[in-house]
Amino acid sequence: MITLVTVLHVVVCIFLILVILLQAGKGGGMGGAFGGAGAQTVFGGRGAQTLLGKVTSVSAGIFMLTSLLLAYQASRSGSEIEREAQAPFPTQGLPGQPGPDAGAPPPGPALPGSPSSAPAPAAPQAPAK
């Protein structure tokens, strides 16, 4: 179900971009909002809506609905990190079954240059008299 909504969302998004780009500009632009000669066209009546305008409105409505549905679904599912945090820790096997580190090699000497777990050498003693 969520895959269908996601595909519909992407298709409507691309269609909405194309429909908006097909529409002709109104000519005044933002200049009319700042007191230009065409201020009445910005705030006044626009007349009947064209077919592209109606298609844009319907596409925008579908886009908003699919956006809300996808956001709701994402909030319900939780994240992968939360699911891993809630998973129980693995328990030790039954007696007679190998544990999680059964195949690990026994601890050996440390590599040269790495800190070793051997005790530090004792301080030199004073010579005997």
N, C-alpha and C positions, 0 to 999 in steps of 0.2 A: 504494500500500500504506500509506504513512504517513498519507495523508488518511483512509483507513478507520479506522486505529487512533486518530487524533485525534477523529474523529466518535464512535467507540465510547467513548472516554475521557470526552468531554463528556456523552454520554447516561448512562453509568454514574454519573458524578459527580452529575448532577441526580437520578437515581433513588435514589442513596445518601442524598442529603439528604432526599428525601421519605420514604424508609423509616425513617430515624432520627427524623424529626419525628413519624411515626405511632406510634412506640413509646411505651408508658406509662412514666412514671418509676417508680423503685423505692421512692420515698417517703423513704428515709433521707438521700439526697444525701451531701454531703461531711461533714455533721455526724457521721455514724457513724464516719468515719475518725479523728476526734479524740476518741474515747472516749464517744460518745453511747450511748444505750440500744440503738440498732440496729447496733452494731458487728459482731455475729455475721452479719448479713445481708450485710455488705460482704465479710467474709473467709470466710464459711461457704459451704456448698454452695448452688447456685442451683436445683437441680432440672433438669427437662428443658427444653431450649431451645425457645422458641416458633417458629412459622413465620416471623414477622417477624425473629426473631433469626437464623435460618438464612439467610434472604434477605439480611440485612445482612452476614453473614459472607462469603457468596459474592460479593456486590457489592463488598465491601472487597477481596477477593482479586483480582477482575478489575481493580479500580481500581489496585491496586499493580502488577499485571503490566503494564498499559498505561502506567503512569507510568515503570516501569523501561525498557520498550521505547522510549518517546519520548525518555527521557534518553539512552539508548544511541545512538539514531539522531541526536540533536542533537550528541553528542560526535564522531560519525564524520564528519558533514558539514562541519565547519569553519565559520568565519564568513566573511562577505562581505569583510571588511577583509583577512583573510589571503589570500583568493583574489585580490584586487586587488593586494596586495603581491607576490604571486608571478607576476603577469602580466608578460610582457616589455614593455619600453618600446617605444613606436612608433619605427620607424627612418625615416631620411630616404628620400624617394622616389627612384626611378631618375633618371638624368640625362634632362632633358627634361620631367619631370613637376614640377608646382608643389610647393613645399615646404609645410610646415604654416602658414607666415605669408605665403603668396603674395598673399592678398587684403588684408593689413593695410596701412593707409595709411602713408606714409613719416613718420618722426618730424618733427614741426613745432615751432613755438615753444611754450614752456610757457604754461600758463594764468596769468593775473595772480594774484599772491598765493601761487603755489606755488613751491617751491624750484626754481631753474633749474639747468641743468647748464652754464651759461655760466661762464667764469672770472670770478673776483672782480675788481673794478676795482683797479688798482694804487694804491699809496699816493701821495698828492700829493708832488711833488718840491719841494725847497727852491728859492726864487727864485734865479736866477742873479745873480752880482755883477758 
